[in-house]
Amino acid sequence: MKCVDDFRLRLGGRELVPIMIGGMGVDISTAELALEAARLGGIGHISDAMIKTVSDRHYDTKFVSGKQKRYKHNVANVDKSEVKFDLADVAEATRLHVQSTMEAKRGDGLIFINCMEKLTMNAPKETLRVRLTAAMDAGIDGITLAAGLHLGSFSLIEDHPRFKDVKLGIIVSSLRALQLFLRKSARTGRLPDYVVVEGPLAGGHLGFDPADWMNHDLHVIAAEILDWLRQEKLAIPVIPAGGIFTGTDASGYLEAGAAAVQVATRFTVAKECGLPAEVQQEYFKAGEDDIEVNSISPTGYPMRMLKNSPAIGSGIRPNCEAYGYLLDSSGRCAYIDAYYRQVAAHPGQKNIQVWDKTCLCTHMRNFDCWTCGHYTYRLKDTSRRLADGSYQLLTAEHIFRDYQFSKDGSIALPD
């Protein structure tokens, strides 16, 4: 039986260990986690989700408070259309995070950044262009286009001097989505360097209809895409993601023709992960019945998370003046509508609850929205329970090596 280390991902003339750690925001996929993946010869992701918050946290900037001061007068206003991001601040926050990470990189692997189209930021095209170009300017190895079809994303950066040089990939959950992306991007004369095929067992937002996500299967979707690419004679590496919990799971996809695998859930309990230690223990303790797929995300995508997440039912006031990453081009967000409906229904009530949507910006910033993969309930089987009842945190290297070398469905426990 083969293991993951028997395969190599060939990307732009380089050979890599075929393990990619997914880009978990906000600041869950930290620079430290991505750097470990690169040091070990694979691919690590950082995320540009709420990049100004990440910059303030790590680089002593004051982007969030500065924006909040500019729009303080608008806090009680339902209309958020005037709340705009300073694009120079967005570019500088991105540059700081990417450049700092790239300067620290060691080893033969690569560092990519995950860039979500659904972060529309009250100016979808303009803010997306700035985020992409700033990451390239700062020297990122690659960009994974996520959370959206990205039909116009290549055209936003086709004039950039690194457009042909930087590795560009797209996350899709169906062959149709990939075909649409390739058709719309064809005029730029550039194919994606890789395609991440994300199935219904992935963590966080899912690229499926809320009513039928459970009717899809990653093996089927990946095989369909691989077959179509062969028929079209398109040599684009395919990277399955979502529910790949062991090295044996991973090697099964590699033997079926995948170029690599993307994994994330097991790295949520790594020491290098950005989740607070107390939240990591919630992940360890979770049972299968403690995980749900709901529709509370303002993006419209279904989202998998722990049922006891503090974000569920929270009626916190929208803080778009400080954040506002999900405001559409008209300054609207589904949570704002849901919040003010509840305010109107309960006049004078100090604390309200909002069950149908959540303020994703504030709760992700505070690590209160506990998104997770389907197999989070198996994390307890990857570690050891300590005398105080808590579980031992793992190193990213331990988890990476277990994926790389394990066989027969085994999982190596920490020393």
Backbone hydrogen bonds, N-H to C=O, Kabsch-Sander energy under -0.5 kcal/mol:
donor,donor_aa,acceptor,acceptor_aa,energy
4,V,403,Y,-0.6
5,D,404,Q,-2.1
6,D,3,C,-1.9
7,F,4,V,-2.0
9,L,16,L,-2.9
10,R,8,R,-0.6
11,L,9,L,-0.7
11,L,14,R,-2.2
14,R,11,L,-1.2
16,L,9,L,-2.5
16,L,14,R,-0.5
17,V,41,G,-2.4
19,I,17,V,-2.6
20,M,261,V,-2.6
21,I,43,I,-2.6
22,G,20,M,-0.5
22,G,263,V,-2.3
24,M,22,G,-1.0
25,G,23,G,-0.6
28,I,24,M,-1.2
29,S,24,M,-3.3
30,T,28,I,-1.6
33,L,272,E,-0.6
34,A,30,T,-2.2
35,L,31,A,-2.8
36,E,32,E,-1.5
37,A,33,L,-1.7
38,A,34,A,-2.1
39,R,35,L,-2.5
40,L,36,E,-1.8
41,G,38,A,-1.5
42,G,37,A,-2.7
43,I,19,I,-2.3
44,G,110,L,-2.3
46,I,112,F,-2.2
48,D,114,N,-2.1
51,I,48,D,-1.3
53,T,50,M,-0.8
54,V,50,M,-1.8
55,S,51,I,-2.4
56,D,52,K,-2.4
57,R,53,T,-2.0
58,H,54,V,-1.9
59,Y,55,S,-3.2
60,D,56,D,-0.7
61,T,55,S,-0.7
66,G,62,K,-1.8
67,K,63,F,-2.1
68,Q,64,V,-2.3
69,K,65,S,-2.2
70,R,66,G,-1.8
71,Y,67,K,-1.6
72,K,69,K,-0.9
74,N,71,Y,-2.1
75,V,72,K,-1.5
77,N,74,N,-1.8
80,K,78,V,-0.6
80,K,331,G,-0.8
83,V,80,K,-1.6
84,K,82,E,-1.1
85,F,121,M,-0.5
87,L,85,F,-0.8
89,D,86,D,-0.6
90,V,86,D,-2.0
91,A,87,L,-2.4
92,E,88,A,-2.2
93,A,89,D,-2.8
94,T,90,V,-2.2
95,R,91,A,-2.6
96,L,92,E,-2.6
97,H,93,A,-2.0
98,V,94,T,-2.7
99,Q,95,R,-2.8
100,S,96,L,-2.0
101,T,97,H,-1.7
102,M,98,V,-2.9
103,E,99,Q,-2.3
104,A,100,S,-0.9
104,A,101,T,-0.5
105,K,102,M,-1.0
109,G,38,A,-2.1
110,L,42,G,-2.0
112,F,44,G,-3.0
113,I,142,G,-1.9
114,N,46,I,-2.5
115,C,113,I,-0.5
115,C,144,T,-2.8
116,M,114,N,-0.5
117,E,146,A,-2.8
118,K,147,A,-1.3
119,L,116,M,-1.2
120,T,118,K,-1.9
121,M,325,Y,-1.9
122,N,327,L,-3.3
123,A,120,T,-2.1
127,T,123,A,-2.7
128,L,124,P,-1.7
129,R,125,K,-2.3
130,V,126,E,-1.9
131,R,127,T,-2.3
132,L,128,L,-2.4
133,T,129,R,-2.7
134,A,130,V,-2.4
135,A,131,R,-1.6
136,M,132,L,-1.9
137,D,133,T,-2.8
138,A,134,A,-1.8
139,G,136,M,-1.4
140,I,135,A,-2.1
141,D,111,I,-1.5
142,G,111,I,-1.0
143,I,167,K,-2.8
144,T,113,I,-2.7
145,L,143,I,-0.6
145,L,169,G,-2.9
146,A,115,C,-2.8
146,A,144,T,-0.5
153,S,150,H,-0.9
154,F,150,H,-0.5
156,L,152,G,-1.0
157,I,153,S,-0.7
157,I,154,F,-1.1
158,E,154,F,-0.6
160,H,157,I,-1.9
163,F,160,H,-2.1
165,D,162,R,-0.7
166,V,162,R,-2.9
167,K,141,D,-2.3
169,G,143,I,-2.7
170,I,194,Y,-1.2
171,I,145,L,-2.4
172,V,170,I,-0.5
172,V,196,V,-2.6
178,L,174,S,-1.6
179,Q,175,L,-2.7
180,L,176,R,-2.4
181,F,177,A,-2.2
182,L,178,L,-2.7
183,R,179,Q,-2.2
184,K,180,L,-2.4
185,S,181,F,-2.1
186,A,182,L,-0.9
188,T,185,S,-1.8
189,G,186,A,-2.0
190,R,185,S,-0.7
193,D,168,L,-3.3
194,Y,168,L,-0.9
195,V,237,P,-2.5
196,V,170,I,-2.3
197,V,195,V,-0.6
197,V,239,I,-1.9
198,E,172,V,-2.6
198,E,196,V,-0.8
199,G,197,V,-0.5
199,G,241,A,-2.7
202,A,199,G,-1.2
204,G,304,R,-1.0
204,G,372,C,-0.6
206,L,302,P,-2.4
208,F,206,L,-0.8
212,D,209,D,-1.4
213,W,209,D,-0.9
215,N,212,D,-1.9
216,H,213,W,-1.4
221,I,217,D,-2.3
222,A,218,L,-3.0
223,A,219,H,-2.1
224,E,220,V,-2.2
225,I,221,I,-2.2
226,L,222,A,-2.7
227,D,223,A,-2.5
228,W,224,E,-2.1
229,L,225,I,-2.5
230,R,226,L,-1.9
231,Q,227,D,-2.2
232,E,228,W,-2.2
233,K,230,R,-1.0
234,L,229,L,-2.7
235,A,233,K,-0.6
236,I,234,L,-1.7
239,I,195,V,-3.1
241,A,197,V,-2.2
242,G,262,Q,-0.7
245,F,243,G,-1.2
250,A,246,T,-2.1
251,S,247,G,-2.8
252,G,248,T,-1.7
253,Y,249,D,-1.3
254,L,250,A,-2.0
255,E,251,S,-2.6
256,A,252,G,-1.0
257,G,254,L,-1.4
258,A,253,Y,-2.4
259,A,238,V,-2.7
260,A,238,V,-1.0
261,V,18,P,-1.7
262,Q,240,P,-2.8
263,V,20,M,-2.7
267,F,264,A,-1.5
268,T,264,A,-0.6
268,T,265,T,-1.6
269,V,266,R,-0.8
270,A,267,F,-1.4
271,K,394,L,-3.0
273,C,270,A,-1.4
274,G,28,I,-2.3
279,V,276,P,-0.7
280,Q,276,P,-2.1
281,Q,277,A,-1.6
282,E,278,E,-1.0
283,Y,279,V,-1.6
284,F,280,Q,-2.1
285,K,281,Q,-2.3
286,A,282,E,-1.1
290,D,287,G,-1.6
291,I,288,E,-1.2
292,E,305,M,-2.6
294,N,292,E,-0.5
294,N,303,M,-2.6
300,G,297,S,-1.4
303,M,294,N,-2.3
304,R,204,G,-2.2
305,M,292,E,-2.5
306,L,370,W,-2.4
307,K,290,D,-2.9
309,S,306,L,-1.7
311,A,368,D,-1.9
312,I,309,S,-1.7
313,G,354,V,-0.6
314,S,311,A,-1.0
315,G,352,I,-0.6
322,A,319,N,-1.0
323,Y,319,N,-2.5
327,L,324,G,-1.0
328,D,332,R,-2.6
331,G,328,D,-2.3
337,D,333,C,-1.6
338,A,334,A,-2.1
339,Y,335,Y,-3.1
340,Y,336,I,-2.4
341,R,337,D,-1.6
342,Q,338,A,-1.6
343,V,339,Y,-2.1
344,A,340,Y,-2.1
345,A,341,R,-1.7
346,H,342,Q,-1.3
349,Q,346,H,-1.8
352,I,350,K,-0.6
354,V,313,G,-1.0
355,W,353,Q,-0.5
358,T,296,I,-1.9
360,L,358,T,-1.6
363,H,359,C,-2.3
364,M,360,L,-2.5
365,R,361,C,-2.2
366,N,362,T,-1.7
367,F,364,M,-1.1
368,D,363,H,-3.2
369,C,363,H,-0.8
370,W,368,D,-0.8
371,T,369,C,-2.0
372,C,304,R,-1.4
374,H,201,L,-2.3
376,T,373,G,-1.6
377,Y,374,H,-0.7
378,R,375,Y,-2.1
379,L,376,T,-2.0
381,D,378,R,-1.6
382,T,379,L,-2.1
383,S,380,K,-0.7
386,L,390,S,-3.7
389,G,386,L,-2.0
392,Q,384,R,-2.6
394,L,269,V,-2.0
399,I,395,T,-1.9
400,F,396,A,-2.8
401,R,397,E,-2.9
402,D,398,H,-2.0
403,Y,399,I,-2.2
404,Q,400,F,-2.2
405,F,401,R,-2.4
406,S,402,D,-2.0
410,S,407,K,-2.1
